[in-house]
Amino acid sequence: MDARVPQPQLISRRGLIGAAALTAAALAAGCTVPGTEEAASEAEARELAVGITRPRALDPFEVEGTAAEAVASLLFEPLVRYDYAAGELVGAAAWRFEVSDDALTCTFHLREQTFHTGEPVTAADFKRSWERLIDPRGAAVQALGASPNAYRLALVQGYAELAAGDAAELSGVACPDDATLVVTLTEPYAEFAHILAHPSLAAVPASADADLAAFGSSPQGAGPFAMEGSWGENSTAIRLARYEGYAAVDDALPSVRFVLYPSVASAYQEFLTGTLDVAACPVDELEGAIARYGVAADGLTASAGQRLVESARLAVSYLALNTTAAPLDDPAVRRALSLAIDREGLASRVYRDMHLPASGVVPSCVEGYREGAWPYALNDPRQAETLLDGVLPRDEEGLRGETLSLIFAGRGGHDNAMDEIAAAWEDLGFTCEPEELEEQDFRERVRTGNFQVARLDAVSDRPTAESFLFPLFHSRSAGGGNVTGFASEEVDNLLNLARAVTGDSERMSALEQADELVAADVPVIPLTYPLQVIAAGEAADGLIIDPQGYLNVEGMTAGEE
């Protein structure tokens, strides 16, 4: 499998003639001409102001969370990026990459680029930067503790040895020359390159570890924007300026200023005053925002009359069912419980349209999503009654003689949803007891299997069906994402096949078959897909915001008003 990105091209004669005509027309009309001193002055004044909550860290070693990753995605350049408009993984720091037929090796060919410090970026920089996340003897781990991002490289040969301190390098990463990076895995994984799109796996300069505090306050990457000055706990904003050493973009937006707020609500209020160009929309403001701004038709791009960018996140909210104990060890009971839930009502009444009803565990923004994929992810109480009457008939009092315990973590805003679900199950003849727990207690109950039903979220950092199906349902994930006790050799084999084959159609077919088998068994009950809703003002027209919250400003031109 081979992926490429177009290389920069020289302007054609037709383009040159067109540019001359545009200049003449603009002069005749008294307009500002692109490329003139007046246009340059206007461009320098353009700055996109984005409201975010305060990131914890911007060093790729520590970066995590939507706000931090939005900033880091502009500062740092990973090997690849996911193009949601095209629906494919494309080159970034690597202009081309290949996956071997056995899905064990990925080869990346780097384009010429420099860090914001001016040093050239080489394959060895990527290797060193990845080792920095893992090596317990390295300066970063010694000073900051274990990196929350090291696990992303767990399939690379030599990861376990380096993480244990038994090796001095990541043996599965080779650099035949400055422009070639070869990654060898411990097992086949055709979609491994998708993992490398995360900003934590971008290269950082060698100087990063010389002064970790300085690098953390003013991180230097190789992305399209560079940090201006520094930031810290008392900063009110983070300003990024266009890095001239990055690949040229005509009439590029010169700067982005991330303004820091204590909450989404406070940032949005500033957006309403015109102080900000971009801010996330709180649930209380959604109805008014839709009427005021209009929703982006493609779910990605802010434009005139469509300035509310609304898309499903890479997440699904669901109920995990303990399939190892009665009555949830019976698929008929699990199917009935799923059929009793009104997902449309949860999405609209409880979550006030900030969620979409889920038709499976693969979110709608992910390749491999199939509308109506799970036949029991419907609201059909009559069918639920029929299923239960065959296995747990009602007694004289109309009860089925079973009590269901439904646990969920507190302070997540899910109590009303859990009450509605409990009421639906009581209508079926169960006694249902929702129980709100402190986060730590909840996680411990789930981890040890001490639950019947638990409300959880599955979140991925890459838009692939496999990244949801494997953690939730493969037997190797038991004790991790797979908390239900579900195990199927057939599902395991299909998921293993999907990871091992490089052909897109064969991989998607295997994933679809695995999804259908799980859907019939219902070890989990899909509930909703949480939405990301971001409002953009007129100055942000052309801005692309993907489901991960990353900003692509290349569609915005610096000279527009």
C-alpha positions as CSV (number, residue, x, y, z in Angstrom):
1,M,0.0,0.0,0.0
2,D,1.5,3.3,-1.1
3,A,0.3,6.8,-0.1
4,R,1.5,10.1,-1.6
5,V,0.9,13.8,-1.3
6,P,1.2,16.1,-4.2
7,Q,4.6,17.9,-4.5
8,P,4.7,21.7,-4.9
9,Q,4.3,22.8,-8.5
10,L,5.5,26.0,-10.3
11,I,2.9,28.4,-11.5
12,S,1.9,27.8,-15.1
13,R,1.8,30.3,-17.9
14,R,-2.0,30.3,-17.8
15,G,-1.8,31.0,-14.0
16,L,0.7,33.8,-14.6
17,I,-1.6,35.4,-17.2
18,G,-4.6,35.0,-14.9
19,A,-2.7,36.6,-12.0
20,A,-1.8,39.6,-14.2
21,A,-5.4,40.0,-15.3
22,L,-6.6,39.8,-11.6
23,T,-4.1,42.5,-10.7
24,A,-5.2,44.8,-13.5
25,A,-8.9,44.3,-12.6
26,A,-8.2,45.0,-8.9
27,L,-6.3,48.2,-9.7
28,A,-9.1,49.4,-12.0
29,A,-11.6,48.8,-9.2
30,G,-9.6,50.4,-6.5
31,C,-9.2,47.1,-4.6
32,T,-6.2,45.8,-2.7
33,V,-4.0,43.7,-5.0
34,P,-2.5,40.5,-3.5
35,G,1.2,40.7,-3.3
36,T,1.4,44.5,-3.0
37,E,2.7,46.2,0.2
38,E,-0.9,47.2,1.0
39,A,-2.0,43.6,0.8
40,A,0.9,42.5,2.9
41,S,0.1,45.0,5.6
42,E,-3.5,43.7,5.6
43,A,-2.4,40.1,5.8
44,E,-0.1,40.8,8.7
45,A,-3.0,42.3,10.6
46,R,-5.1,39.1,10.1
47,E,-5.1,36.8,13.1
48,L,-7.5,34.0,14.0
49,A,-8.6,34.2,17.6
50,V,-9.7,30.8,19.0
51,G,-11.1,30.3,22.5
52,I,-10.0,27.1,24.3
53,T,-9.8,25.8,27.8
54,R,-6.3,25.8,29.3
55,P,-4.1,22.9,28.1
56,R,-2.1,21.1,30.7
57,A,1.0,20.8,28.4
58,L,2.1,21.3,24.8
59,D,5.3,19.2,24.8
60,P,4.4,16.1,22.7
61,F,5.7,14.0,25.6
62,E,2.7,15.1,27.7
63,V,0.2,16.5,25.2
64,E,-3.3,15.1,25.6
65,G,-6.8,16.5,25.5
66,T,-8.7,18.4,22.8
67,A,-7.4,21.8,23.6
68,A,-3.8,20.8,23.8
69,E,-3.9,18.7,20.7
70,A,-5.5,21.5,18.7
71,V,-2.6,23.8,19.5
72,A,0.0,21.0,19.1
73,S,-1.4,20.0,15.7
74,L,-0.3,23.4,14.4
75,L,3.1,23.4,16.1
76,F,4.2,19.9,15.2
77,E,4.2,17.9,12.0
78,P,3.6,14.1,12.4
79,L,4.5,11.8,9.6
80,V,0.9,11.6,8.3
81,R,-2.5,13.2,8.8
82,Y,-6.0,12.1,8.2
83,D,-7.9,14.0,5.6
84,Y,-11.6,13.8,6.6
85,A,-12.8,15.5,3.5
86,A,-11.1,12.9,1.3
87,G,-11.6,10.1,3.8
88,E,-8.0,8.9,3.7
89,L,-4.6,9.0,5.4
90,V,-2.2,11.4,3.6
91,G,1.4,12.3,4.0
92,A,2.6,15.2,6.2
93,A,6.2,15.1,7.3
94,A,6.4,12.0,5.1
95,W,5.4,12.9,1.5
96,R,5.0,9.1,0.7
97,F,4.7,5.9,2.7
98,E,4.3,2.2,2.0
99,V,3.1,-0.7,4.1
100,S,4.6,-4.1,3.3
101,D,2.5,-7.0,2.0
102,D,2.8,-8.8,5.4
103,A,1.7,-5.6,7.2
104,L,4.8,-5.8,9.4
105,T,6.8,-2.9,8.0
106,C,6.0,0.7,7.3
107,T,8.4,2.8,5.3
108,F,8.2,6.6,5.3
109,H,9.9,9.0,2.9
110,L,10.4,12.4,4.5
111,R,10.1,15.7,2.7
112,E,12.7,18.4,3.3
113,Q,11.7,20.6,6.2
114,T,13.2,22.3,9.2
115,F,12.4,22.7,12.9
116,H,11.4,26.2,14.0
117,T,14.9,26.3,15.4
118,G,16.2,26.2,11.8
119,E,17.7,22.7,12.1
120,P,16.8,20.1,9.4
121,V,14.3,17.4,10.3
122,T,15.7,13.9,9.7
123,A,14.5,10.3,10.2
124,A,16.8,10.1,13.2
125,D,14.9,12.9,14.8
126,F,11.7,10.9,14.7
127,K,13.4,7.8,16.1
128,R,14.9,9.9,19.0
129,S,11.6,11.6,19.6
130,W,9.8,8.3,19.9
131,E,12.5,6.9,22.2
132,R,12.1,10.0,24.4
133,L,8.5,8.9,25.1
134,I,9.5,5.4,26.2
135,D,13.1,5.3,27.7
136,P,12.9,5.3,31.5
137,R,16.4,6.6,31.7
138,G,15.7,9.5,29.4
139,A,15.6,13.1,30.6
140,A,11.9,13.5,29.9
141,V,10.8,10.4,31.7
142,Q,13.1,11.1,34.6
143,A,11.8,14.6,35.0
144,L,8.1,14.3,34.0
145,G,7.3,10.6,34.8
146,A,5.8,8.1,32.3
147,S,4.5,9.7,29.1
148,P,0.7,9.2,28.5
149,N,1.6,8.8,24.8
150,A,4.2,6.0,24.9
151,Y,1.7,3.2,24.6
152,R,1.0,4.3,21.0
153,L,4.3,2.7,20.0
154,A,3.7,-0.6,21.8
155,L,3.6,-2.6,18.6
156,V,7.0,-1.4,17.4
157,Q,9.8,-4.0,17.8
158,G,11.9,-3.2,20.8
159,Y,9.3,-1.3,22.7
160,A,9.0,-3.7,25.6
161,E,12.8,-3.9,26.0
162,L,13.3,-0.1,25.9
163,A,10.4,0.5,28.3
164,A,11.9,-2.0,30.7
165,G,15.3,-0.3,30.6
166,D,16.8,-3.4,29.0
167,A,17.7,-1.7,25.7
168,A,19.3,1.6,24.7
169,E,17.2,2.1,21.6
170,L,13.9,1.3,19.8
171,S,15.2,-1.6,17.7
172,G,12.2,-1.7,15.3
173,V,13.0,1.8,14.0
174,A,15.7,2.1,11.3
175,C,17.0,5.2,9.5
176,P,18.8,4.0,6.3
177,D,19.3,7.7,5.4
178,D,18.1,11.1,6.6
179,A,15.0,11.0,4.5
180,T,13.9,7.4,5.2
181,L,12.3,5.9,8.3
182,V,11.5,2.2,8.4
183,V,9.3,0.9,11.2
184,T,9.0,-2.9,12.0
185,L,6.2,-4.2,14.1
186,T,6.0,-7.2,16.4
187,E,2.8,-8.3,14.7
188,P,0.9,-7.4,11.5
189,Y,-1.1,-4.2,11.7
190,A,-2.0,-2.7,8.3
191,E,-3.4,0.5,9.9
192,F,-0.4,1.2,12.1
193,A,0.3,4.4,10.1
194,H,-2.9,5.9,11.4
195,I,-1.5,5.9,14.9
196,L,1.4,8.1,13.8
197,A,-1.0,11.0,12.9
198,H,-1.2,11.9,16.6
199,P,0.8,15.1,17.4
200,S,2.6,13.3,20.2
201,L,4.5,11.3,17.7
202,A,5.9,14.2,15.7
203,A,9.6,14.9,15.8
204,V,11.1,17.4,18.3
205,P,14.6,18.9,18.1
206,A,17.4,17.4,20.1
207,S,17.5,20.5,22.3
208,A,14.1,19.7,23.8
209,D,15.7,17.6,26.5
210,A,18.5,20.0,27.2
211,D,16.0,22.3,29.1
212,L,12.6,20.6,29.5
213,A,11.1,23.6,31.3
214,A,12.1,26.0,28.5
215,F,10.9,23.6,25.8
216,G,7.6,23.1,27.6
217,S,7.0,26.9,27.8
218,S,8.1,27.5,24.2
219,P,7.9,24.2,22.3
220,Q,9.6,24.2,18.9
221,G,8.3,21.8,16.3
222,A,8.2,21.7,12.5
223,G,4.6,22.5,11.9
224,P,3.0,25.3,9.9
225,F,3.1,27.7,12.9
226,A,5.7,28.5,15.5
227,M,5.3,29.7,19.1
228,E,5.7,33.4,19.6
229,G,7.3,34.0,23.0
230,S,6.3,31.5,25.7
231,W,3.3,30.4,27.8
232,G,2.8,29.2,31.3
233,E,0.2,28.9,34.1
234,N,-0.4,32.7,34.2
235,S,-0.7,33.1,30.5
236,T,-4.0,34.3,29.1
237,A,-3.2,33.3,25.5
238,I,-0.9,31.3,23.3
239,R,0.1,33.0,20.0
240,L,1.4,31.1,17.0
241,A,2.9,32.8,14.0
242,R,3.2,31.4,10.5
243,Y,6.6,29.6,10.1
244,E,8.2,30.7,6.9
245,G,10.3,27.6,6.7
246,Y,7.2,25.4,6.3
247,A,5.9,24.5,2.8
248,A,4.7,27.7,1.1
249,V,1.0,28.5,1.0
250,D,0.0,31.4,-1.1
251,D,-1.7,34.3,0.9
252,A,-1.4,32.2,4.1
253,L,-3.0,33.2,7.4
254,P,-0.1,34.8,9.3
255,S,-1.1,34.0,12.9
256,V,-3.4,32.1,15.3
257,R,-4.0,33.2,18.9
258,F,-5.5,30.6,21.3
259,V,-7.2,32.5,24.1
260,L,-7.4,30.6,27.4
261,Y,-10.6,30.3,29.4
262,P,-11.7,28.4,32.5
263,S,-14.7,26.9,30.7
264,V,-16.3,26.3,27.3
265,A,-19.2,28.6,28.4
266,S,-17.0,31.5,29.2
267,A,-15.1,31.2,25.9
268,Y,-18.4,31.2,24.0
269,Q,-19.7,34.3,25.8
270,E,-16.6,36.1,24.5
271,F,-17.3,34.7,21.0
272,L,-20.7,36.3,21.1
273,T,-19.2,39.7,21.8
274,G,-17.0,39.4,18.7
275,T,-13.8,39.1,20.7
276,L,-13.2,35.6,19.3
277,D,-13.4,34.1,15.9
278,V,-13.9,30.5,17.0
279,A,-15.2,28.8,20.1
280,A,-17.0,25.6,21.1
281,C,-20.7,25.9,21.5
282,P,-22.1,24.9,25.0
283,V,-25.3,22.7,25.1
284,D,-27.4,25.6,26.5
285,E,-26.6,27.7,23.4
286,L,-27.0,25.2,20.7
287,E,-30.6,26.0,19.6
288,G,-29.8,29.7,19.2
289,A,-26.5,29.1,17.5
290,I,-28.1,26.9,14.9
291,A,-30.6,29.6,14.1
292,R,-28.0,32.3,14.1
293,Y,-25.2,30.8,12.2
294,G,-26.4,27.8,10.2
295,V,-24.8,24.4,10.2
296,A,-21.9,23.4,8.0
297,A,-23.2,21.1,5.3
298,D,-20.0,19.0,5.2
299,G,-19.6,18.9,9.0
300,L,-16.1,20.3,8.5
301,T,-15.9,23.7,6.9
302,A,-17.1,27.1,8.2
303,S,-18.5,29.3,5.4
304,A,-21.1,32.0,4.8
305,G,-24.4,30.9,6.3
306,Q,-22.9,27.7,7.6
307,R,-20.7,28.8,10.5
308,L,-21.6,26.1,13.0
309,V,-19.3,23.1,12.4
310,E,-21.1,20.1,13.9
311,S,-19.7,16.5,13.7
312,A,-19.6,13.3,15.7
313,R,-16.5,12.9,17.8
314,L,-14.4,9.7,17.6
315,A,-16.4,8.3,20.5
316,V,-19.5,6.2,21.4
317,S,-21.3,6.1,24.7
318,Y,-22.6,2.7,25.6
319,L,-23.6,0.3,28.3
320,A,-21.3,-2.6,29.1
321,L,-23.2,-5.8,30.1
322,N,-21.5,-8.4,32.3
323,T,-22.2,-11.4,30.1
324,T,-20.8,-13.9,32.6
325,A,-23.7,-13.9,35.1
326,A,-27.4,-14.3,34.9
327,P,-29.6,-12.8,33.6
328,L,-27.2,-11.0,31.3
329,D,-25.5,-14.3,30.2
330,D,-28.6,-14.8,27.9
331,P,-28.4,-13.0,24.5
332,A,-32.2,-12.7,24.4
333,V,-32.2,-10.7,27.6
334,R,-29.4,-8.4,26.3
335,R,-31.2,-7.9,23.0
336,A,-34.4,-7.0,24.8
337,L,-32.7,-4.5,27.1
338,S,-31.2,-2.8,24.0
339,L,-34.5,-2.7,22.2
340,A,-36.2,-1.0,25.2
341,I,-34.0,2.2,25.0
342,D,-35.2,5.3,23.1
343,R,-31.9,6.6,21.7
344,E,-33.6,9.4,19.8
345,G,-35.2,10.6,23.0
346,L,-31.9,10.4,24.9
347,A,-30.1,12.5,22.2
348,S,-32.8,15.2,22.0
349,R,-34.4,15.4,25.5
350,V,-31.5,14.5,27.7
351,Y,-28.5,15.6,25.8
352,R,-30.3,18.4,24.0
353,D,-29.0,17.5,20.5
354,M,-25.4,17.5,21.6
355,H,-25.4,13.7,20.9
356,L,-26.7,11.6,18.0
357,P,-28.5,8.3,18.5
358,A,-26.0,5.4,18.0
359,S,-26.8,2.6,15.6
360,G,-23.7,0.7,16.5
361,V,-20.3,1.2,18.2
362,V,-18.6,2.7,15.1
363,P,-19.2,6.5,15.1
364,S,-20.7,8.1,12.0
365,C,-17.5,10.0,11.1
366,V,-15.4,6.8,10.9
367,E,-14.7,4.8,7.8
368,G,-16.7,1.6,8.1
369,Y,-19.7,3.2,9.7
370,R,-23.0,1.6,8.6
371,E,-26.3,3.3,9.3
372,G,-28.5,0.8,11.2
373,A,-25.6,-1.6,11.6
374,W,-26.9,-3.1,14.9
375,P,-30.4,-4.6,14.5
376,Y,-31.1,-4.4,18.2
377,A,-30.0,-0.7,18.5
378,L,-33.6,0.3,17.8
379,N,-36.4,1.3,20.0
380,D,-38.9,-1.5,19.8
381,P,-40.5,-2.3,23.2
382,R,-42.9,-4.8,21.7
383,Q,-40.1,-6.9,20.3
384,A,-38.3,-6.6,23.6
385,E,-41.4,-8.0,25.4
386,T,-41.6,-10.9,23.0
387,L,-38.0,-11.8,23.6
388,L,-38.3,-11.7,27.3
389,D,-41.6,-13.6,27.5
390,G,-39.7,-16.6,26.0
391,V,-36.9,-16.6,28.7
392,L,-38.2,-14.6,31.7
393,P,-42.0,-14.6,31.7
394,R,-43.7,-12.1,34.0
395,D,-45.1,-13.3,37.3
396,E,-48.6,-12.4,38.7
397,E,-47.4,-9.0,39.7
398,G,-46.0,-8.3,36.2
399,L,-42.4,-8.7,37.3
400,R,-39.7,-10.9,35.8
401,G,-38.0,-11.7,39.1
402,E,-34.7,-10.0,38.2
403,T,-33.0,-6.8,39.6
404,L,-30.5,-5.0,37.4
405,S,-27.8,-2.8,38.8
406,L,-26.8,0.1,36.6
407,I,-23.6,1.9,37.7
408,F,-22.2,5.1,36.2
409,A,-19.5,7.7,37.1
410,G,-20.8,10.9,38.8
411,R,-20.4,14.5,37.6
412,G,-20.6,13.4,34.0
413,G,-24.1,14.8,33.3
414,H,-25.5,11.3,32.6
415,D,-27.8,10.9,35.6
416,N,-31.0,11.8,33.7
417,A,-30.1,9.5,30.9
418,M,-29.6,6.6,33.3
419,D,-32.9,7.4,35.0
420,E,-34.7,7.1,31.6
421,I,-33.0,3.8,30.8
422,A,-33.9,2.4,34.2
423,A,-37.5,3.5,33.7
424,A,-37.6,1.7,30.3
425,W,-36.3,-1.5,31.9
426,E,-38.8,-1.3,34.7
427,D,-41.5,-1.1,32.1
428,L,-40.2,-4.4,30.9
429,G,-40.7,-5.9,34.3
430,F,-37.2,-5.6,35.8
431,T,-36.4,-3.9,39.0
432,C,-33.6,-1.4,38.1
433,E,-31.3,0.4,40.5
434,P,-29.1,3.2,38.9
435,E,-26.1,3.9,41.1
436,E,-23.9,7.0,40.8
437,L,-20.3,6.3,41.9
438,E,-17.2,8.4,42.5
439,E,-14.9,8.1,39.5
440,Q,-12.3,6.0,41.2
441,D,-14.8,3.6,42.7
442,F,-16.6,3.3,39.4
443,R,-13.4,2.4,37.5
444,E,-12.4,-0.2,40.1
445,R,-15.9,-1.9,39.9
446,V,-15.6,-2.1,36.1
447,R,-11.9,-3.2,36.2
448,T,-12.7,-6.1,38.6
449,G,-15.9,-7.1,36.9
450,N,-18.0,-6.2,39.9
451,F,-21.0,-4.9,38.0
452,Q,-24.0,-5.9,36.0
453,V,-24.4,-2.9,33.7
454,A,-22.0,0.0,33.5
455,R,-22.2,3.3,31.4
456,L,-18.9,3.9,29.5
457,D,-17.4,5.8,26.6
458,A,-15.1,4.3,24.0
459,V,-12.9,7.0,22.5
460,S,-10.4,6.6,19.7
461,D,-7.6,8.9,18.4
462,R,-8.0,7.7,14.8
463,P,-11.0,7.3,12.5
464,T,-10.9,3.5,11.9
465,A,-13.5,0.9,12.7
466,E,-10.8,-1.4,14.0
467,S,-9.8,1.1,16.6
468,F,-13.3,0.6,18.2
469,L,-14.0,-3.1,17.5
470,F,-10.6,-4.6,18.6
471,P,-10.4,-2.9,22.0
472,L,-14.0,-3.6,22.9
473,F,-14.4,-7.2,21.6
474,H,-11.2,-9.0,20.9
475,S,-10.3,-11.6,23.6
476,R,-6.8,-10.1,23.9
477,S,-8.5,-6.9,25.1
478,A,-10.1,-8.7,28.1
479,G,-9.2,-6.7,31.2
480,G,-8.7,-3.6,29.1
481,G,-11.4,-2.2,26.9
482,N,-13.2,-5.5,26.8
483,V,-14.9,-5.6,30.2
484,T,-18.0,-7.6,29.3
485,G,-16.6,-11.1,29.3
486,F,-17.4,-11.4,25.6
487,A,-15.1,-13.8,23.7
488,S,-15.6,-15.3,20.2
489,E,-13.0,-17.2,18.3
490,E,-14.7,-16.2,15.0
491,V,-14.7,-12.5,15.9
492,D,-11.0,-12.8,17.0
493,N,-10.1,-14.4,13.7
494,L,-11.9,-11.7,11.7
495,L,-10.3,-8.9,13.6
496,N,-6.9,-10.5,13.3
497,L,-7.4,-10.8,9.5
498,A,-8.5,-7.1,9.4
499,R,-5.2,-6.1,11.0
500,A,-3.1,-8.3,8.8
501,V,-4.4,-7.5,5.3
502,T,-3.3,-4.4,3.4
503,G,-6.2,-4.5,0.8
504,D,-8.8,-2.0,1.8
505,S,-11.8,-4.0,0.6
506,E,-10.7,-7.3,2.3
507,R,-10.0,-5.4,5.5
508,M,-13.3,-3.6,5.5
509,S,-15.2,-6.9,4.8
510,A,-13.6,-8.6,7.7
511,L,-14.4,-5.7,10.0
512,E,-18.0,-5.6,8.8
513,Q,-18.4,-9.4,9.5
514,A,-16.9,-9.0,12.9
515,D,-19.3,-6.1,13.7
516,E,-22.3,-8.1,12.5
517,L,-21.4,-11.0,14.8
518,V,-21.0,-8.8,17.8
519,A,-24.2,-6.9,17.0
520,A,-26.2,-10.1,17.1
521,D,-24.7,-11.0,20.5
522,V,-25.1,-7.6,22.1
523,P,-22.4,-7.7,24.8
524,V,-22.7,-3.9,24.9
525,I,-25.6,-1.6,24.2
526,P,-24.7,1.4,22.0
527,L,-26.4,4.6,23.2
528,T,-25.2,7.8,21.5
529,Y,-22.4,9.5,19.6
530,P,-21.3,12.6,21.4
531,L,-21.1,15.7,19.1
532,Q,-18.4,18.3,18.7
533,V,-20.0,21.7,17.9
534,I,-17.8,24.7,17.2
535,A,-19.0,28.2,16.2
536,A,-17.0,30.3,13.7
537,G,-17.4,33.9,12.9
538,E,-17.2,35.6,9.5
539,A,-13.4,36.0,9.8
540,A,-13.0,32.2,10.0
541,D,-14.7,31.5,6.7
542,G,-12.8,28.6,5.0
543,L,-11.6,27.2,8.3
544,I,-11.8,23.4,8.5
545,I,-12.3,21.8,11.9
546,D,-12.1,18.0,11.9
547,P,-13.9,15.6,14.4
548,Q,-10.7,15.6,16.6
549,G,-10.8,19.4,17.0
550,Y,-7.7,20.0,14.8
551,L,-7.8,23.2,12.8
552,N,-6.8,23.5,9.2
553,V,-6.5,27.1,8.3
554,E,-5.1,26.6,4.8
555,G,-8.5,27.2,3.2
556,M,-8.5,30.7,4.8
557,T,-6.8,33.5,2.8
558,A,-4.9,36.2,4.6
559,G,-6.3,39.0,2.5
560,E,-10.0,38.3,2.9
561,E,-12.1,40.3,5.3
